[in-house]
């Protein structure tokens, strides 16, 4: 009798183990996500149990208790139970439990991006950072001067100091961290370009090149014309002529600019009105890209001292004021 009972118990245990093994194999090979990818945001300091509970709240396992057990066994089997990293992860369709654990142990978090286009001002950069909900805001109430101090910058004005580019980041990266990347990249690019500059330029420091590059960036509609526009400004500086460029006037007008430059605006003296001041304005007026910086440090040769937009994004270049006035009458005043 005892033998029969023992045999029966062994059969029951064997059957249970066999069922458990098969259920475990089905679990680890069955996709967690079958319809569309999901985003799992693992908070820093989360325990293994809380991670699985969070996953269950998004996937809704039919047998959550067994799912937790199988996940724990799988994690121990793979040596990953203490290796899962916090962060935001995208779980693609077809991901199995094993692949899920490997993903979280890899730290390959979901990457977001923010783009600063060439020609943007620092005010526009700050607005873009504030509008990005994936960034952790820490500079919202921080002044421009304080930002420069946090960057250990010797400059007193932030304009033009950040490189226009697309920056990738994990969720909850601070807005300051993005600024730090953009600042360091601009310093690197400017330094490298300044070292390889053409000799004989009327520029005494890399910062002056940055100022002029920002003007070239704002004046250029057609990318291929950057060297030609830079050449005009370089020759003007060499001859002691005023730059007489509208974008600097607009920048100096600040919020009072409403889309049109009036005669009195051209006559008003501001540090940025290059119709009234000699040489360069005191700071850049926007973020110049690599091509604008390169154009200033390697300007096109020629004798043109003037240019005017012809209506299709390109410019007409002239060597004399007479030729320039003729071009202005033709393309700006529509006179023949």
ZALUM-433945 format. One line per field, with one value per atom (N, C-alpha, C): atom name; x, y, z. Coordinates in steps of 0.001 Angstrom, whole numbers. Example, Ala and Ser with C-alpha at 12.3 -4.5 7.8 and 13.67 -1.06 7.14 Angstrom:
% residues 2
tortor N	CA	C	N	CA	C
X 13190	12300	13200	12850	13670	12900
Y -5690	-4500	-3300	-2250	-1060	30
Z 7800	7800	7800	7080	7140	7870
END
This chain:
% residues 336
tortor N	CA	C	N	CA	C	N	CA	C	N	CA	C	N	CA	C	N	CA	C	N	CA	C	N	CA	C	N	CA	C	N	CA	C	N	CA	C	N	CA	C	N	CA	C	N	CA	C	N	CA	C	N	CA	C	N	CA	C	N	CA	C	N	CA	C	N	CA	C	N	CA	C	N	CA	C	N	CA	C	N	CA	C	N	CA	C	N	CA	C	N	CA	C	N	CA	C	N	CA	C	N	CA	C	N	CA	C	N	CA	C	N	CA	C	N	CA	C	N	CA	C	N	CA	C	N	CA	C	N	CA	C	N	CA	C	N	CA	C	N	CA	C	N	CA	C	N	CA	C	N	CA	C	N	CA	C	N	CA	C	N	CA	C	N	CA	C	N	CA	C	N	CA	C	N	CA	C	N	CA	C	N	CA	C	N	CA	C	N	CA	C	N	CA	C	N	CA	C	N	CA	C	N	CA	C	N	CA	C	N	CA	C	N	CA	C	N	CA	C	N	CA	C	N	CA	C	N	CA	C	N	CA	C	N	CA	C	N	CA	C	N	CA	C	N	CA	C	N	CA	C	N	CA	C	N	CA	C	N	CA	C	N	CA	C	N	CA	C	N	CA	C	N	CA	C	N	CA	C	N	CA	C	N	CA	C	N	CA	C	N	CA	C	N	CA	C	N	CA	C	N	CA	C	N	CA	C	N	CA	C	N	CA	C	N	CA	C	N	CA	C	N	CA	C	N	CA	C	N	CA	C	N	CA	C	N	CA	C	N	CA	C	N	CA	C	N	CA	C	N	CA	C	N	CA	C	N	CA	C	N	CA	C	N	CA	C	N	CA	C	N	CA	C	N	CA	C	N	CA	C	N	CA	C	N	CA	C	N	CA	C	N	CA	C	N	CA	C	N	CA	C	N	CA	C	N	CA	C	N	CA	C	N	CA	C	N	CA	C	N	CA	C	N	CA	C	N	CA	C	N	CA	C	N	CA	C	N	CA	C	N	CA	C	N	CA	C	N	CA	C	N	CA	C	N	CA	C	N	CA	C	N	CA	C	N	CA	C	N	CA	C	N	CA	C	N	CA	C	N	CA	C	N	CA	C	N	CA	C	N	CA	C	N	CA	C	N	CA	C	N	CA	C	N	CA	C	N	CA	C	N	CA	C	N	CA	C	N	CA	C	N	CA	C	N	CA	C	N	CA	C	N	CA	C	N	CA	C	N	CA	C	N	CA	C	N	CA	C	N	CA	C	N	CA	C	N	CA	C	N	CA	C	N	CA	C	N	CA	C	N	CA	C	N	CA	C	N	CA	C	N	CA	C	N	CA	C	N	CA	C	N	CA	C	N	CA	C	N	CA	C	N	CA	C	N	CA	C	N	CA	C	N	CA	C	N	CA	C	N	CA	C	N	CA	C	N	CA	C	N	CA	C	N	CA	C	N	CA	C	N	CA	C	N	CA	C	N	CA	C	N	CA	C	N	CA	C	N	CA	C	N	CA	C	N	CA	C	N	CA	C	N	CA	C	N	CA	C	N	CA	C	N	CA	C	N	CA	C	N	CA	C	N	CA	C	N	CA	C	N	CA	C	N	CA	C	N	CA	C	N	CA	C	N	CA	C	N	CA	C	N	CA	C	N	CA	C	N	CA	C	N	CA	C	N	CA	C	N	CA	C	N	CA	C	N	CA	C	N	CA	C	N	CA	C	N	CA	C	N	CA	C	N	CA	C	N	CA	C	N	CA	C	N	CA	C	N	CA	C	N	CA	C	N	CA	C	N	CA	C	N	CA	C	N	CA	C	N	CA	C	N	CA	C	N	CA	C	N	CA	C	N	CA	C	N	CA	C	N	CA	C	N	CA	C	N	CA	C	N	CA	C	N	CA	C	N	CA	C	N	CA	C	N	CA	C	N	CA	C	N	CA	C	N	CA	C	N	CA	C	N	CA	C	N	CA	C	N	CA	C	N	CA	C	N	CA	C	N	CA	C	N	CA	C	N	CA	C	N	CA	C	N	CA	C	N	CA	C	N	CA	C	N	CA	C	N	CA	C	N	CA	C	N	CA	C	N	CA	C	N	CA	C	N	CA	C	N	CA	C	N	CA	C	N	CA	C	N	CA	C	N	CA	C	N	CA	C	N	CA	C	N	CA	C	N	CA	C	N	CA	C	N	CA	C	N	CA	C	N	CA	C	N	CA	C	N	CA	C	N	CA	C	N	CA	C	N	CA	C	N	CA	C	N	CA	C	N	CA	C	N	CA	C	N	CA	C	N	CA	C	N	CA	C	N	CA	C	N	CA	C	N	CA	C	N	CA	C	N	CA	C	N	CA	C	N	CA	C	N	CA	C	N	CA	C	N	CA	C	N	CA	C	N	CA	C	N	CA	C	N	CA	C	N	CA	C	N	CA	C	N	CA	C	N	CA	C	N	CA	C	N	CA	C	N	CA	C	N	CA	C	N	CA	C	N	CA	C	N	CA	C	N	CA	C	N	CA	C	N	CA	C	N	CA	C	N	CA	C	N	CA	C	N	CA	C	N	CA	C	N	CA	C	N	CA	C	N	CA	C	N	CA	C	N	CA	C	N	CA	C	N	CA	C	N	CA	C	N	CA	C	N	CA	C	N	CA	C	N	CA	C	N	CA	C
X 833	0	873	1895	2788	3551	3929	4647	3772	2517	1594	1417	1294	1127	2376	3536	4789	4913	4522	4586	3625	2430	1433	1942	2572	3119	4230	5082	6146	5597	4511	3895	3298	2661	2066	3154	4230	5330	5976	6173	6771	5894	4587	3659	3682	3723	3751	5039	6152	7424	7444	6872	6813	5958	4821	3939	4638	5305	6000	7104	7869	8938	8398	7321	6715	6143	5510	4941	6056	7156	8300	8873	8998	9522	8603	7292	6332	6457	6634	6714	7925	9089	10308	10433	9637	9710	8522	7514	6328	6571	6283	6501	5702	6323	5636	4704	5145	4411	4043	2755	2318	1636	1189	449	1248	1773	2585	3604	4713	5783	5277	5843	5498	6753	6555	7654	7595	8682	8784	9811	9394	10271	10609	11816	12239	12873	12272	12791	14083	14950	16212	15934	16624	16458	15357	14718	13628	14161	13411	13778	13343	13879	13488	11980	11472	10033	9192	9589	8807	8883	10015	10140	9157	9064	8135	6695	6416	5060	4690	5634	5387	5115	5908	5692	4318	3909	2598	1473	1672	634	452	1502	1416	1053	1352	1081	-127	-365	-1485	-1359	-397	-241	-1499	-1858	-3043	-2814	-1583	-1241	-32	-268	845	1746	1155	1964	2982	2558	3476	4487	4023	4925	6073	5763	6804	7791	7254	8118	9025	8455	9257	10301	9908	10865	12045	11728	12779	13721	13142	13970	14841	14223	14960	16091	15814	16825	17992	17687	18758	19544	18827	19476	20440	20055	20878	21890	21808	22714	22428	21157	20806	19957	19642	18661	19105	20412	20926	21604	21344	22028	21114	19831	18885	19112	19104	19450	18221	18191	17090	17134	15990	15916	14638	14510	13331	13685	12907	13194	11985	12281	11233	11263	10137	10031	9336	10092	9498	8546	7699	6815	7678	7290	8004	9069	9288	10307	9912	10800	10553	11021	10595	11065	12585	13264	14722	15297	14763	15244	14953	13833	13479	14519	14899	15891	17264	17622	18906	18918	17786	17687	17882	17205	17311	18690	19361	20712	21745	21395	22341	22425	21363	21334	21071	20622	20344	18996	18980	17743	17268	16002	15405	16070	16444	17109	16146	16120	15359	16346	15841	16745	16148	17031	16632	17575	17012	17799	17841	19049	19253	19705	18849	19234	20238	21005	21895	21085	21633	20960	20026	19813	18961	19682	18892	19433	19385	20069	20060	18666	17901	16533	15717	15911	15211	15666	16947	17454	16764	16681	16061	14593	13908	12499	12356	13249	13199	13471	14420	14729	13544	12913	11768	10573	10436	9283	9458	10669	10929	10619	9529	9086	9959	10869	11742	12994	13193	14342	13942	14880	14653	15051	14108	14425	15112	16295	16973	17449	17291	17774	16636	15399	14247	14329	14709	14776	16204	17122	18531	18849	19549	19878	20956	21081	22130	23516	23698	24987	25314	24313	24522	24821	24181	24453	25909	26393	27789	28736	28342	29160	29215	28066	28018	28843	28978	29770	31260	31599	32983	33482	32571	32893	33430	34385	34930	34112	33147	32337	31244	30791	29753	28400	28345	27101	26996	25836	25725	25529	25201	24847	25990	25641	26590	27547	27479	28464	28092	26944	26459	26346	26860	26947	25599	25148	23869	24013	23211	23315	22116	22029	21033	21710	21142	21722	20784	21322	20546	20758	19688	19769	18740	18998	18042	17012	15834	14807	15324	14947	15322	16773	17429	18690	18380	19252	18954	19152	18393	18549	19950	20518	21874	22889	22689	23612	23641	22489	22446	23207	22989	23722	25225	25613	27029	27643	26915	27397	27565	26530	26550	27660	27893	28947	30322	30541	31838	32122	31069	31276	31637	30982	31317	32752	33165	34537	35545	35221	36115	36194	35023	34984	35678	35370	35944	37463	37920	39359	40088	39537	40175	40183	39086	39001	39915	40024	40866	42332	42768	44152	44464	43507	43742	43301	43114	42585	43570	43004	43835	44572	45791	46584	46165	46375	46098	44682	43891	42508	42477	41503	41410	40691	41053	40430	41544	41405	42484	42251	41054	40756	39657	39593	38582	37173	37002	35673	35217	36138	35779	35317	35970	35540	34130	33834	32492	31454	31789	30868	30563	31622	31417	30701	31003	30334	28840	28459	27025	26317	27017	26435	26301	27355	27308	26153	25969	24885	23532	23312	22013	21820	22902	22793	22634	22988	23059	21744	21227	20044	20423	21484	21974	23301	23356	24521	25835	25802	27040	27603	26819	27281	27978	28040	28670	30088	30959	32319	32336	31421	31373	30914	29899	29410	30477	31138	32235	33329	33612	34628	34300	33037	32612	32901	32503	32692	34173	34951	36394	37050	36679	37253	36804	35567	35080	35884	36114	36901	38329	38892	40252	40346	39275	39266	38765	38357	37831	36409	35706	34321	33393	32272	31285	30624	30234	29633	28252	27484	26168	25321	25044	24264	22995	21883	20577	20408	20873	20648	21194	22287	22805	21887	21312	20369	19160	18648	17481	17781	18950	19319	19375	19935	20027	18682	17697	16357	15622	16024	15385	13914	13100	11660	10921	11582	10907	10862	11613	11570	10263	9494	8181	8113	9260	9272	9731	10016	10432	11439	12510	13499	13160	12922	12598	13865	13739	14889	15463	14576	15057	15784	15434	16139	17585	17774	19124	19950	19256	19954	20195	19493	19629	20927	21685	22964	22726	23102	23128	24457	24881	26137	26110	24893	24758	24381	24216	23853	25120	25415	26656	26577	25448	25388	25958	26029	26480	27786	28154	29389	30439	31675	32771	33094	33533	33959	32820	33136	32177	31314	30111	29326	30003	29562	30282	30155	29095	28880	28309	28290	27551	26073	25360	23931	23087	23747	23044	24073	23594	24500	24967	26235	26724	27082	26853	27240	28665	29097	30469	30793	29877	30149	30342	29570	29717	31052	31441	32733	33871	33773	34800	34893	33730	33709	34412	34209	34845	36363	36795	38228	38896	38069	38572	37653	37586	36640	37006	35992	36216	37004	37889	38653	37750	38142	37371	37505	36705	36763	35407	34400	33060	33027	32308	32165	30701	29808	28377	27650	26469	25597	24154	23254	21831	21067	20017	19208	18462	18410	17723	16350	15887	14525	14384	15443	15329	16222	16680	17535	19004	19384	20780	20986	22222	22551	23285	23203	23977	25139	26350	27545	28099	28537	29054	30349	31215	32509	32449	31470	31373	29982	29894	28610	27645	28173	27320	26674	27460	26912	25897	26207	25327	23982	24030	22779	21925	22598	21866	21168	21864	21283	20148	20319	19261	18010	18177	17031	16317	17086	16500	15796	16443	15912	15168	15421	14720	13636	13922	12935	12179	12551	11880	11901	13029	13187	14077	13909	14712	15626
Y -1210	0	1268	1232	2388	2593	1464	1530	2142	1736	2278	3787	4185	5626	6397	5812	6468	6606	5502	5547	6601	6668	7652	9076	9301	10635	10997	10016	10256	10604	9888	10174	11576	11939	13283	14354	14120	15084	15166	14036	14009	14747	14527	15195	16706	17085	18513	19163	18448	18970	19061	18033	18049	19188	19394	20502	21835	21947	23189	23490	22473	22656	23111	22465	22854	24273	24600	25947	26997	26672	27577	27799	26703	26816	27634	27439	28242	29719	29980	31363	32090	31451	32155	32312	31560	31669	32434	32715	33423	34927	35654	37104	37822	38787	39611	40607	41118	42159	41625	41632	41025	41998	43156	44072	45316	46004	47187	47378	48026	48231	49026	48763	49514	50160	51198	51892	51561	51071	50772	51719	52486	53464	52955	52450	51869	52948	53189	54219	53753	54697	54385	53774	52706	52047	51011	50724	49741	48337	47585	46194	45318	44095	43170	42921	42759	42497	43657	44877	46039	46203	45829	45901	44953	43737	42751	43170	43743	44235	45360	46238	47322	46769	45777	45149	44512	43857	43208	44231	45430	46464	46971	46798	47254	46135	44902	43780	42961	42918	42170	40670	40038	38596	37889	36802	36051	35386	34981	34370	35109	36291	37134	36459	35633	34949	34021	33231	32331	33123	34221	35045	35577	36040	36534	35423	34218	33089	32731	32618	32244	33322	34598	35683	35582	35291	35203	34047	32895	31734	32032	32649	32975	33953	34970	35972	35351	34457	33782	32858	32156	31249	32008	33214	34021	34890	34899	35725	37210	37573	38965	39600	38873	39369	40665	40859	42096	43015	42752	43495	44450	44510	45345	46815	47641	49067	49947	51023	51978	52694	53245	53993	53686	54347	54197	53260	52194	51193	51002	50829	50472	48960	48318	46860	46549	46107	45865	44668	44642	43486	42248	41156	39895	39660	40631	40478	39393	38447	37376	37813	37098	37442	37468	36517	36493	37742	38099	39289	40554	40554	41694	41898	40817	40911	41320	40776	41134	42615	43112	44530	45416	45089	45912	45811	44697	44566	45278	45516	46161	47664	48246	49701	50453	49728	50369	51084	52187	52920	53638	53988	54723	56096	56471	57744	58765	59943	61069	62024	63015	63968	65362	66334	67738	68383	69210	69818	71329	71876	73324	73670	74267	74601	75754	75791	76921	78213	79252	80547	80828	79835	80085	80997	81730	82537	81733	82240	81540	81546	82584	82634	81470	81180	80066	78723	78621	77392	77156	78178	78039	77638	78201	77841	76372	75904	74502	73566	73909	73088	73048	74182	74252	73453	73372	72692	71187	70683	69245	68538	67779	67116	65938	65517	64399	64850	66162	66714	67113	67018	67466	68938	69837	71270	71710	72290	72850	74276	74771	76131	77098	76662	77504	78875	78886	80154	80661	80075	80457	81504	82549	83613	83165	83888	83586	83690	84686	84864	83667	83175	82011	80757	80626	79483	79491	80660	80772	80458	80863	80562	79059	78385	76929	76212	76825	76244	76560	77316	77769	78544	79325	80090	81469	81933	83280	84342	83906	84853	85448	86617	87304	87295	86792	86761	85377	84702	83320	83174	84265	84154	83555	82569	81992	80968	80722	79846	78364	78039	76666	76147	74972	74462	73932	74372	73879	72441	71558	70136	69415	68105	67259	66507	66618	65990	64899	63700	62562	62409	61971	61883	60901	60424	59596	60483	59926	60673	61099	62311	62917	63390	63420	64146	65621	66339	67742	68625	69695	70657	71263	71412	71961	71028	69718	68746	68891	69191	69401	70673	71724	72971	72751	71965	71683	70980	70008	69323	70299	71141	72083	73118	73544	74530	73924	72724	72069	71777	71405	71113	72390	73507	74756	75162	75011	75364	74509	73232	72324	72685	72860	73187	74512	75532	76860	76830	76114	76029	75347	74237	73507	74328	75016	75818	77051	77624	78813	78469	77331	76899	76758	76263	76029	77168	78366	79501	79979	80659	81311	82487	82703	83796	85144	86206	87550	88033	87313	87741	88899	89805	90939	90554	89421	88893	88573	89048	88892	87742	87181	86106	85210	83986	83036	83564	84325	84863	85842	86608	87517	86721	85571	84706	84194	83893	83414	84500	85731	86854	87004	87027	87215	86013	84814	83614	83661	84219	84318	85262	86310	87240	86568	85838	85096	84099	83432	82447	83096	84259	84930	85567	85908	86538	85523	84266	83287	82567	82652	81878	80621	80711	79590	79142	77889	77407	77596	77412	77493	78913	79914	81303	81757	80909	81338	81879	81166	81710	83056	83249	84515	85654	85387	86413	86722	85669	85882	86727	86480	87254	88733	89056	90461	91120	90466	91065	91165	90171	90215	91388	91575	92695	94030	94112	95350	95670	94652	94869	95298	94676	95031	96479	96965	98323	99361	98901	99832	100264	99530	99850	99251	99884	99314	98098	97157	95922	96176	97058	97440	96208	95410	94190	94215	93957	94063	93123	91864	90972	91509	92264	92819	93917	94688	95730	95102	94044	93341	92790	92203	91649	92752	93899	95017	95606	95447	95964	95101	93841	92962	92760	92828	92572	93686	94809	95899	95645	94658	94325	93600	94143	93586	93110	92846	92302	93275	94506	95489	96462	96758	97734	99102	100059	101412	102258	103402	104287	104723	105005	105449	104330	103078	101955	101891	102194	102202	103362	104407	105592	105542	104635	104536	103815	104433	103834	102785	101552	100465	99732	98950	98211	97243	96966	95987	96614	97931	98578	98814	97871	97950	98978	99700	100858	102089	102028	103166	102905	101652	101353	100814	100947	100384	98969	98138	96803	95879	94921	93888	94326	93785	93997	93279	93515	92974	91471	90867	89427	88830	87506	86885	87250	87047	87356	86089	84926	83657	82536	81300	80150	79886	80054	79674	78193	77558	76170	76047	74813	74541	75271	75219	75808	77320	77983	79437	79787	79027	79262	79023	77931	77602	78662	79181	80196	81472	81875	83080	82915	81709	81470	81062	80808	80498	81171	82499	83217	83093	83239	83198	84422	84214	85330	86142	87368	88201	89662	90500	91940	92522	91672	92166	92741	93842	94524	94689	94247	94412	93157	92934	91884	92242	91753	91996	90750	90430	89247	89461	88402	88550	87898	87411	86906	85399	84677	83212	82547	83313	82773	83049	83372	83678	85193	85614	87037	87470	88756	89377	90117	89795	90394	91485	92566	93704	94209	94727	95261	96759	97439	98892	99266	100446	100920	101158	101616	101851	100553	99488	98187	97688	97921	97468	98196	99507	100264	99815	99475	98973	97651	96787	95506	95708	96663	96947	97427	98344	98860	97745	96813	95739	94685	94272	93133	93501	94691	95086	96115	97070	98114	97841	96745	96313	97373	98097	99100	98542	98993	98538	99649
Z 0	0	0	882	981	-326	-949	-2217	-3293	-3298	-4299	-4137	-2865	-2593	-3027	-2740	-3115	-4620	-5307	-6774	-7314	-6719	-7164	-6959	-5800	-5518	-6497	-6793	-7753	-9129	-9499	-10798	-10835	-9713	-9641	-9717	-8928	-8922	-10295	-10939	-12277	-13273	-13152	-14065	-13841	-12543	-12223	-12735	-12515	-13007	-14524	-15151	-16614	-17125	-16465	-16867	-16634	-15437	-15118	-16117	-16497	-17469	-18825	-19250	-20529	-20463	-19325	-19183	-19170	-18509	-18470	-19870	-20633	-21996	-22884	-22702	-23485	-23119	-21809	-21347	-21919	-21856	-22259	-23776	-24530	-25989	-26588	-25773	-26268	-26235	-27313	-27331	-26254	-25605	-24619	-25296	-26458	-27182	-28557	-28880	-30138	-31090	-30614	-31488	-31848	-30853	-31124	-30011	-30360	-29391	-28193	-27034	-25831	-25258	-24467	-23803	-22311	-21776	-20353	-19748	-18761	-18119	-16714	-16559	-15289	-14426	-13278	-12376	-11722	-11431	-10770	-9389	-9064	-7771	-7737	-8880	-8916	-8636	-7832	-7565	-8736	-8782	-9846	-9787	-8593	-8431	-8959	-8632	-9086	-10602	-11192	-12650	-13315	-12800	-13372	-13118	-11953	-11682	-12651	-12920	-13873	-15256	-15674	-16984	-17039	-15951	-15895	-16027	-15470	-15550	-16979	-17809	-19193	-20166	-19772	-20676	-20217	-18894	-18316	-18586	-17887	-17996	-17500	-18150	-17734	-16375	-16129	-14831	-14265	-13688	-13234	-12200	-11345	-10345	-10975	-11948	-12635	-13461	-14065	-14871	-14005	-12794	-11888	-11546	-11288	-10943	-12105	-13315	-14478	-14801	-14656	-14892	-13914	-12660	-11643	-11921	-12303	-12634	-13848	-14866	-16094	-15797	-14986	-14672	-13911	-12978	-12243	-13163	-14039	-14977	-15886	-16298	-17188	-16439	-15127	-14334	-14459	-14667	-14933	-13840	-12801	-11828	-11157	-11014	-10397	-11417	-12699	-13760	-14525	-14166	-14914	-14600	-15624	-15486	-15686	-14941	-15048	-16395	-16777	-18028	-18783	-19916	-20765	-21924	-22072	-23098	-24016	-25292	-26242	-26434	-26189	-26316	-27640	-28649	-29969	-29975	-30983	-31194	-31391	-30733	-30885	-29826	-28924	-27890	-26902	-26666	-25704	-24319	-23255	-21917	-21808	-22423	-22372	-23045	-24200	-24910	-24111	-23395	-22551	-21458	-20787	-19722	-20265	-21411	-22028	-22390	-22891	-23262	-22040	-20934	-19731	-19089	-19287	-18732	-19600	-20871	-21786	-21573	-21017	-20844	-22135	-23175	-24472	-24408	-23710	-23493	-24758	-24748	-25862	-25970	-27184	-27409	-28018	-27432	-27976	-28640	-29331	-29981	-29984	-30032	-30163	-31166	-32043	-33117	-32968	-33046	-33091	-34504	-35332	-36706	-36764	-37852	-38092	-38144	-37561	-37613	-36458	-35579	-34415	-33420	-32654	-31563	-30271	-29256	-27969	-27363	-27624	-27125	-27709	-28979	-29609	-29042	-28724	-28109	-26773	-25972	-24649	-24778	-25747	-25951	-26341	-27207	-27645	-26476	-25631	-24465	-23503	-23289	-22382	-22908	-24222	-24824	-24905	-24669	-24801	-23482	-23462	-22239	-21834	-22703	-22359	-21616	-21545	-20828	-19409	-18503	-17134	-17040	-16782	-16787	-15495	-15639	-14461	-14713	-15966	-16261	-16557	-16334	-16673	-16015	-14750	-14019	-13869	-14627	-14538	-15600	-15231	-16181	-17152	-18251	-19235	-18606	-17747	-17078	-16193	-15478	-14608	-15423	-16597	-17466	-17911	-18325	-18741	-17587	-16390	-15217	-14970	-15107	-14917	-15985	-17150	-18236	-18092	-17065	-16861	-18081	-18657	-19855	-19488	-20273	-20074	-20806	-21624	-22382	-21494	-21866	-21081	-21764	-22996	-23766	-24416	-24308	-24794	-26297	-26975	-28394	-29216	-30041	-30981	-30403	-29100	-28463	-28509	-29103	-29093	-30529	-30756	-32124	-32601	-33784	-34314	-34794	-34223	-34550	-33939	-34195	-33548	-32416	-31223	-30038	-29519	-29345	-28864	-27365	-26676	-25224	-24678	-23458	-22750	-22063	-21822	-21109	-19741	-19344	-18069	-18026	-19190	-19279	-19021	-18359	-18051	-19287	-19328	-20421	-20414	-19229	-19137	-19783	-19649	-20247	-21761	-22362	-23816	-24180	-23415	-23656	-23522	-22548	-22327	-23534	-24100	-25305	-26456	-26663	-27784	-27605	-26372	-26088	-26360	-25854	-26034	-27502	-28234	-29659	-30418	-30094	-30769	-30453	-29206	-28845	-29612	-29771	-30490	-31971	-32608	-34037	-34302	-33500	-33707	-33533	-32518	-32264	-33423	-33886	-34983	-36264	-36547	-37757	-37677	-36498	-36338	-36584	-36103	-36300	-37787	-38567	-39996	-40888	-40311	-41067	-42131	-43113	-44132	-43495	-43902	-43331	-43932	-43156	-43645	-43443	-42681	-42442	-41445	-41588	-40660	-39369	-38822	-37612	-36626	-35397	-34420	-33447	-33432	-32486	-33050	-32537	-32997	-32751	-31668	-31365	-32436	-32996	-34091	-35314	-35546	-36649	-36397	-35138	-34779	-35017	-34668	-34891	-36376	-37184	-38618	-39229	-38749	-39267	-38983	-37848	-37529	-38501	-38924	-39903	-41258	-41658	-42922	-42895	-41750	-41626	-41852	-41286	-41411	-42779	-43444	-44762	-45896	-45642	-46723	-46926	-48149	-48515	-49265	-50032	-50830	-50222	-49766	-49010	-49762	-51060	-51852	-51902	-51500	-51550	-50271	-49267	-48012	-48217	-48958	-49147	-49862	-50837	-51570	-50663	-49824	-48899	-47849	-47376	-46426	-47063	-48353	-49059	-49112	-49331	-49355	-48011	-46923	-45597	-45226	-45599	-45319	-46055	-47319	-48084	-47515	-47049	-46435	-45167	-44351	-43136	-43480	-44484	-44909	-45381	-46014	-46560	-45551	-44361	-43373	-43676	-44540	-44857	-43797	-43565	-42652	-43294	-42459	-42986	-43591	-42988	-43508	-43849	-42829	-43023	-42172	-42801	-42132	-40934	-41001	-39850	-38534	-38567	-37319	-36795	-37712	-37321	-36642	-37267	-36731	-35339	-35179	-33870	-32825	-33191	-32264	-31905	-32786	-32508	-31483	-31354	-30373	-30654	-29613	-29743	-30476	-30696	-31405	-32916	-33378	-34805	-35109	-36035	-36379	-37824	-38422	-39776	-40836	-40444	-41437	-40818	-41575	-41121	-41720	-40868	-41328	-41436	-42097	-42282	-40940	-39990	-38679	-37932	-38242	-37619	-38113	-39385	-39945	-39403	-38963	-38460	-36946	-36265	-34809	-34447	-33587	-33193	-32112	-32410	-31429	-31625	-30655	-30824	-32012	-32520	-33601	-34942	-34975	-36233	-37051	-37936	-38726	-39841	-39936	-40827	-40108	-38764	-37974	-37224	-37034	-36311	-37276	-36902	-37694	-37198	-38115	-37727	-37349	-36491	-36103	-34927	-34813	-33603	-32428	-31210	-30036	-29830	-30367	-30178	-31456	-31558	-32659	-32570	-33661	-33679	-33823	-33918	-34086	-34006	-34155	-34188	-35612	-35907	-37235	-37271	-38419	-38589	-39073	-39288	-39711	-41016	-42005	-43312	-43224	-42379	-42237	-41584	-40573	-39918	-40899	-41633	-42610	-43706	-44125	-45176	-44729	-43477	-42953	-42876	-42549	-42401	-43703	-44732	-46079	-47101	-47090	-47952	-49433	-50266	-51716	-52155	-53110	-53674	-54603	-54877	-55784	-55434	-56097	-55828	-55464	-55276	-54953	-53539	-53404	-52117	-51717	-52590	-52360	-52835	-52277	-52810	-52474	-53294	-53087	-53494	-52745	-53046	-54347	-55169	-56460	-56482	-55328	-55249	-55277	-55612	-55653	-54605	-53630	-52585	-52819	-54052	-54356	-54372	-54647	-54613	-55883	-56166	-57223	-56549	-56938	-56331	-57251	-56632	-57401	-56786	-57672	-57220	-56957	-57560	-57388	-56904	-56307	-55812	-56970	-58104	-59275	-59733	-59821	-60225	-59193	-57948	-56868	-56930	-57122	-57196	-58372	-59478	-60628	-60282	-59560	-59166	-58177	-57259	-56287	-57003	-57977	-58719	-59480	-59997	-60809	-59952	-58849	-58109	-56839	-56296	-55091	-55357	-56212	-56503	-57792	-58447	-59665	-60747	-60838	-61893	-62987	-64169	-65323	-65819
END
